[in-house]
Structures are given as structure tokens and as C-alpha cells.
């Protein structure tokens, strides 16, 4: 049903934008060029998904088709939005003069106004079009280090100034530039954090995507270790396994065992509904890791109660949970008091506009109430990492890949 609705919206955008282009072209041939290109772009997306129906298999042709489709779709949306605004204004202008019985103003200027608005619309439409293409070319490796200082009244004294680095959503199967990824791993290590936390989605679908990358991600290093949890993509649920139900179950189990082995080989401590204490003298910082817990469209594998066995309300806790909707539903008001939750999952939709202190917009806002950055409720914090890698759209525009560095402080202030 969602696919049908999406397809209907795409067709309506195409019809409306073509009518506008045809009107503006005034009989020129280039309107047919526009129509031909957009039909090819839309048709190619459906063709690539027909030829490559298995989402678990990376396809360069499909990625390119998606990138071009999104570029044209974003441009069409902006152009149609501007021109629709002009049409609505003209409609209400006509109604106003009709109801007020005032003399209708001279209409001779309307074509020139329409032409001016259309040029503005085309100019604005070029911005997201170019941004999406740039994001696929360079933006996907434009790693950003985001630093925060969070304060807690009950932080154990020995952990005052403790620094952690979070990365999330690596999606290793999407990478096409090893040198850029190696640079990013080196950048993570240069932060000199006490601990590194990875919050899920190491692969797109299957463990074999990690082959050849173990030595790269195995270089992640921190004095107190690297800790990780699983994300919804790590379970192999989106791969086109073939066979009987029993055979598919066995294949998925073997795939998971291999993924566990790879993380152990890299020196990562994978937390599967369990907790571990980092010690500094007599003080403890408890790291709690749950398997994926999503709501609605995403599977639930984790058990927060199981992961928290042995902990009390007074223990200082950092929770690693891939999907921020888990924090929304179960964590932020939990009596066990999870001081800081680290999540990912949203990618910030890999597209948007961010100007620190002024604006933060992304289509992710329509899906997730908390989709990127630090949030606080009931005295508890969550950081939603924008993701290290990319998926679907092979790029990032405006929402850049993120390395989060958080310093824990014992004080009454909240965020610097």
C-alpha cells in the first residue's frame, strides 16, 4: 500500500511538473527532452529493482538509478511547490477581486510574473538536485566530528572527564573507497577517547560483506575497549535466503555466528542483552547493550530487563540501543534510570539542511521525533548518531557522516 501511495505521488508530481514545463516552454522542443529524461529516470529505478530484487545484494547500477531518481524527485518537488504557490495565490487573488466586486487589475503583467516565478522555481530546484549528486560524489565520506559535554549530578568521581566516542550504522557493504574509510577510522582513534561505542548495523545484510574489512575496523582502539551492539540490518532479515524454513533458519544462524566471530576477531566486545562494568578505582561505569528493539516496521530482538540484570537505579549507566524509538517507548522514563543512551538507525535520512544554532531539517523528522543529536528528558540523555556509512541512496547531502565525541562531567550543568 505504501508503495502504491508513493508511486501515485511520483506520477502526480511528474504530470504537474510537465504541464508547467509545457506551458513555460511555449512550443519549444526542450519540453519533450525533459519528459524523456524524467521517464527514463523513473523507469530505470523500477527496472533496476526488477533486475536486482534482492536488497541484500549491492548493485552499482541500482545505486546510480536511485541517486538520479532522488535528484530529479527533489528538484521536481521544489519546482512544483513554488509553482503551486503561484497558482494558489492567483486563485485567491481572483476570488478576492470577484467577491469584492472591485475592478479586475490589468492582467498583462501576469505572464511576465509567471515567467519570473518559474525561473525562481527552477533555480531553487537546482539546489537539491546538485546537492544529491554532490552527496553521491563526495558527501558520503565527508566525516564530521561532533563534540558534546554532558553533565550528571551522580556521575562517579573517577569518571569526571571520561571521554567516549560513538559511531553507528557502518553499513560496510556500501563502501566503495577503502582509503576514505581508513582515514575515518584513523580520525576516530585520534579523538583519544577512553572507550569507543558502536551502536549497530555493521553490515547491510550478511556477514560476508565484512570480508577484507576486518583489519580496517580492527584498528579501532581505546584504553577501555570497543563495545558494540547489533542493529536491525545485522540479523540478515532483508536478505533473500533460499530454501525451506528450516534451511533458511540454519543459514541465518550460521550468518549470525560468523558476524559474532568477526567482531570478536576485531577485538570488539559485542553486548547481546547484557551489561559490563568499566572500573576506575572503586567507581563503576556500567555499559548496557541490548539487541535491536524497534517499533512497528522493525523487528524486536532485545530484552532490556535481561540486559540490565544486577543493576540498580543508583548505578551509573550508558545504554547502547540501536533504534532511538526504543528510548522513546521504554527508556527515557524507565525507573532503572539509564543516564545516557546512544543510538543511531535514522542516518538523518542522509539528506537535509543543518546550520548549527539556526536550523536542522531532514525528512527524518517526519518519521522520528528524535532523529539526530542530543536530546534530554526526565534528566536522561540520548544521542542519535547520524551514521558512519550510507544505504539506499549512496551518498549524503547536508547530513554528513558522524563521529560523536562525548565528555562526561560531574556538575549541575547540562550541555555546553
LINKABEL-V147420 format. One record per pair of residues at least 6 apart in sequence whose C-alpha atoms are under 7 Angstrom apart, sorted by the first residue. I is the first residue (numbers start at 1). J is the second residue. If there is no record, write none. Layout:
I&J  I&J
This chain:
13&76  13&77  17&76  17&80  18&35  21&31  22&31  25&31  41&65  41&68  41&69  42&69  44&65  45&62  45&65  45&66  45&69  48&62  49&62  54&239  54&240  55&238  55&239  56&204  56&205  56&238  56&239  56&240  58&174  63&392  63&393  63&394  66&393  67&393  67&394  71&128  71&129  71&132  71&133  72&129  74&128  74&129  75&125  75&126  75&128  75&129  76&125  78&121  78&124  78&125  79&121  79&122  79&125  82&121  83&118  83&121  97&104  131&397  132&397  135&395  135&396  135&397  136&394  136&395  136&396  139&395  139&396  139&397  139&400  140&395  140&396  140&400  140&401  141&180  141&401  142&400  142&401  143&184  143&400  143&401  143&402  144&400  144&401  144&402  144&403  145&402  145&403  145&404  146&402  146&403  146&404  146&405  147&404  147&405  147&406  148&405  148&406  148&407  148&415  148&416  149&406  149&407  149&408  149&409  149&415  149&416  150&407  150&408  150&409  150&414  150&415  151&408  151&409  151&410  151&411  151&412  151&413  151&414  151&415  152&409  152&410  152&411  152&412  153&410  153&411  153&412  155&316  155&410  156&283  158&280  158&283  160&408  160&409  160&410  161&407  161&408  161&409  162&194  162&407  162&408  163&193  163&194  163&195  163&405  163&406  163&407  163&408  164&193  164&194  164&195  164&196  164&405  164&406  164&407  165&193  165&195  165&196  165&197  165&404  165&405  165&406  166&196  166&197  166&198  166&403  166&404  166&405  167&197  167&198  167&199  167&385  167&387  167&388  167&402  167&403  167&404  168&198  168&199  168&200  168&344  168&385  168&387  168&388  169&200  169&201  169&202  169&344  169&345  169&387  169&388  169&389  170&201  170&202  170&203  170&387  170&388  170&389  171&201  171&202  171&203  171&204  171&389  171&390  171&391  172&202  172&203  172&204  172&209  172&210  173&203  173&204  173&209  174&390  174&391  182&216  185&217  185&220  188&403  189&220  189&221  193&222  194&222  194&223  194&224  195&222  195&223  195&224  195&225  195&226  196&222  196&225  196&226  196&227  197&226  197&227  197&228  198&227  198&228  198&229  199&228  199&229  199&230  199&320  199&321  199&322  199&342  199&343  199&344  200&228  200&229  200&230  200&231  200&322  201&230  201&231  201&232  201&233  201&234  202&234  203&209  203&233  203&234  204&233  204&234  205&233  205&234  205&236  205&238  205&239  206&234  206&236  206&255  207&255  207&258  207&259  214&266  217&266  218&266  218&267  226&268  226&269  227&268  227&269  227&270  228&268  228&269  228&270  228&271  229&270  229&271  229&272  229&289  229&290  229&291  229&320  230&291  230&292  230&322  231&292  231&322  232&292  232&298  232&299  235&256  236&252  241&248  242&248  263&270  271&289  271&290  272&289  272&290  272&291  273&289  273&290  273&291  273&302  273&303  273&304  273&306  273&307  274&288  274&289  274&290  274&306  274&307  274&308  275&286  275&287  275&288  275&289  275&307  275&308  276&286  276&287  276&288  277&284  277&285  277&286  277&287  278&284  278&285  278&286  279&285  285&316  285&317  286&316  286&317  286&318  287&317  287&318  287&319  288&307  288&308  288&317  288&318  288&319  288&320  289&307  289&319  289&320  289&321  290&302  290&303  290&304  290&307  290&320  290&321  291&301  291&302  292&300  292&301  292&302  292&321  292&322  292&323  293&299  293&300  293&301  293&302  293&323  293&326  294&300  294&323  294&325  294&326  295&325  312&336  313&335  313&336  313&337  316&339  317&338  317&339  317&340  318&338  318&339  318&340  318&341  319&338  319&340  319&341  319&342  320&341  320&342  320&343  321&341  321&342  321&343  322&343  322&344  322&345  323&343  323&344  323&345  324&343  324&344  324&384  331&338  332&377  332&378  332&380  333&378  338&380  339&380  339&381  340&380  340&381  340&382  341&381  341&382  341&383  342&382  342&383  342&384  343&383  343&384  343&385  344&384  344&385  344&386  344&387  346&364  346&371  346&386  347&386  347&387  348&362  348&364  348&371  348&372  348&386  348&399  349&362  349&363  349&364  350&396  350&397  350&399  351&362  351&396  351&397  351&398  351&399  352&361  352&362  352&397  352&398  352&399  353&360  353&361  353&362  353&398  353&399  354&360  354&361  354&398  364&371  365&371  371&384  372&384  372&385  372&386  373&383  373&384  373&385  374&381  374&382  374&383  374&384  375&381  375&382  375&383  376&382  385&402  385&404  386&401  386&402  387&401  387&402  388&401  388&402  389&401
